Each structure stands twice: as C-alpha cells, then as structure tokens.
Amino acid sequence: MSPFEAKLNKYAELAVKIGINVQPGQTLVINAPVSTAEFVRLIAEQAYETGAGNVIVNWSDERITRLKFEHAADEVFSTPPKWLAGEWTELAEQGAAFLSVIAEDPDALNGIDPARISLNQKTRGAALEKYREFILSERVSWSIVAVPSKAWADKVFPQLPSEDRVDALWDAIFKTVRLDREDPVAAWQDHLLTLEAKADVLNAKKYKKLRYEAPGTDLTIELPEGHLWARGDSTNEKGVKFVANMPTEEVFTAPLKTGVNGTVRSTKPLSHSGNIIDNFSITFENGRIISVQAEVGQESLEHLIEIDEGAKYLGEVALVPHHSPISDSNILYYNTLFDENASNHLAIGAAYSFCLVDGKMLNQDQLRERGLNTSLTHVDFMIGSADMNIYGIAADGSEEPVFLKGNWAF
C-alpha cells in the first residue's frame, strides 16, 4: 500500500469513527458526487467493518446538475422532491446517520440564472423541512468531509502546474483533518477537548452582546437568554457523539434574531450554489438585513436573502482564531467547510436549536418565541481577520475583550 493509499484509508476511518461515529446495526446514508466513488467505497467498507447494518449511497454529478439548470422545464424547479423528503425523513426517524462527501467546483453554476438556483433551493428546502429539523436539533448524527476535484484544485492552486494541483489539494485536506499526525484519532480527541474548554469559558461568561470592530465592520450582536456555546463535537438524541464538520476549529452559538445591528464586511469569498460572492457587506437593523453590497455576485447575494423571510436574519455566530491551522496555511479554499474554519463567521438563515438550554426539546414556534431564527437555508460567510476585535458585553453593560487582533483574548 502506498503512503497516499494509507492516508486515504485513515481518512475513511476518521470519517466513520470520529465524524459520523457509526454504531452497530446503524444505517449510514452517504450523499456524494460520482467523482468520489473510490473514497466512498472505502468509507462503506470501513462502516461495515465497524458494524453498520446498511450503507445507502446517493450519487450526484455536477455536470448533470448544470445541464438540468440549463435545459429543464421551469416547473421542475417549483416541484417539491417529495420522494426524497419522504426517504430521508423516514431514515432519520429510524435513526440513520447522514454523511456528505463534497468535491465542489466553486464555479460549477457560473452563468446560470440565479433566480432558477434560488427557486430550486426554496422548493427543495421546503420539502426537506422536517428532515432538516432532525439535523438542526442534533436528533441524528451527520457529518461532512471533502475530496478534491480537478476543477476545485485548479481554483485553489492556479500557480501550480496543472498535473500537481489535485495532489496539492489532497495534501492540504489531509493536514486540516490531522492526518499528518502520528495518531490522527488521538489528535482529534485532544483538539475537541481544546474547543470544549473555550466553549466552557464563554458559557460561564453569559455575555448579553458581542461587539465587532474591524475594517468595514461595526456590528453588535445580542445573544438570547439561555444561549449555549457549542463546539466541534455534538451528541445525538441517543447520546452518541459525532463531529458535524471535518475539519472544525469553531465554537458557535445562536444570536437573538432581532438583536443584530450595524454593518459587517466579508473577508473571504463565499462559494454558494456554484457561484462566487466576494467583497460584500451586509447591514442589519433590529436583526433584519436592510442592504447588501457585493463587488462580485450581487445578484446571487440578493437571491440568497430572498429565499424566505428567515434568510434576512442571522442564525449563527461562530468564533475562530486567525491563528488556526487552516488560516495559517494561507490557502483560500473557495469552500465554506474549510474557509469558515480559518475565520470568524456568521450564518444567514436557520439557527441550531441546541444552542439554547433545552432547545432540542422545542418546536419551531417555541424556538421563535425564545428568539431564534428559522429558515429554509443556512449559509455561513466569513468575516474574521487579523484586524478584528470582539468585545463581550455583560448584562450590566460592562465589556471585556474576547478577541484582539483576530485571536482569543483569553
């Protein structure tokens, strides 16, 4: 076995044992593009060896997806995929785990009418709403891992010879998931304890608000009563731990829906639905987005916040130090799974119910009453930099630094 094959097998093991944490007899659902078939087979093999009862694979293909957006009848994009929603919801009710393998071309849908993309997202999101509740409340285990594609590698490493780009992206991904360590599983366990310690400090502080200062950013975010800071690992309703994003460097919580005021500026491009949105700013008033400006992707950004009313509000506030492994690599991935773990970020759309005390037990109406946002979408965008300061404001109005010059102040 070559060194690369050994790492690929170890990566599959991490996805199964640390990421999704497959349990004996459990069904594992894998959503993946056809280009990742070799790696998906390794995951399936590892899952069965770990004791999975069944592995179901749903394949996709970006070229077929683009052809659909170019040529399919208009009514296709407004017809709910009830068959898919029914299948995923039934599997979630049965306790299945869901693993997504991504290998996205950041420009896959460049030039496609943003209105078509937005309508498709809205229709699909509405159909999958019940399934999404399982995800947002951590009732089931879910995780995301990535595999290079040629188009993605070309975007990330244009300065390298074409034949070297995919290998370079593989090396970068392996480092982000700690496969360069002697014992990657132990390295992950240590890393998760570090994130837990940061979350514990923030939960003890019980800040009323966070105030952000950076070039182009002057923003205040109020936090709801009973908010909880979460970290890289989660626990499903059966008490099984899993890691939703591999890699992960964040601690995060939910903002008060109506408590966001000011302007925030992006610091990294957002790759969303096959299009790039870059150099953009968003202004909020009483939580609601009142204006957006983007140098690249203005129309895509406007359609994003029009998916539903909840897309005009925030659902997540996440803290990531500027000196994190992904940030220190100085690689721009054009992929949110990686770029959000190199930067403080926010998310437009739905909040995670587990970011409230007893939130997992609440329905959508009760979450809204507690101040959390609900939406058909959840899209992270990056705002952190070495120039960002964040201050925690207590209930009595006193404040103290949480981040200084992009990094933890404690």
Secondary structure by P-SEA (a helix, b strand, c coil): ccaaaaaaaaaaaaaccccccccccbbbbbbbcccaaaaaaaaaaaaaaacccbbbbbbbbaaaaaaaaaccccccccccaaaaaaaaaaaaaabbbbbbbbbccccccccccaaaaaaaaaaaaaaaaaaaaaaaacccccbbbbbbcaaaaaaacccccccaaaaaaaaaaaaaaccccccaaaaaaaaaaaaaaaaaaaaaacccbbbbbcccccbbbbbccbbbbbcccccccccbbbbcccccccccccccccccbbbbbbccccccccccccbbbbbbccccccccccccaaaaaaaaaacccccccccbbbbbbccccccccccccccccccccccccccccccccccccccccccaaaaaaaccccccbbbbbbbccccbbbbbbccccbbbbccccccccc
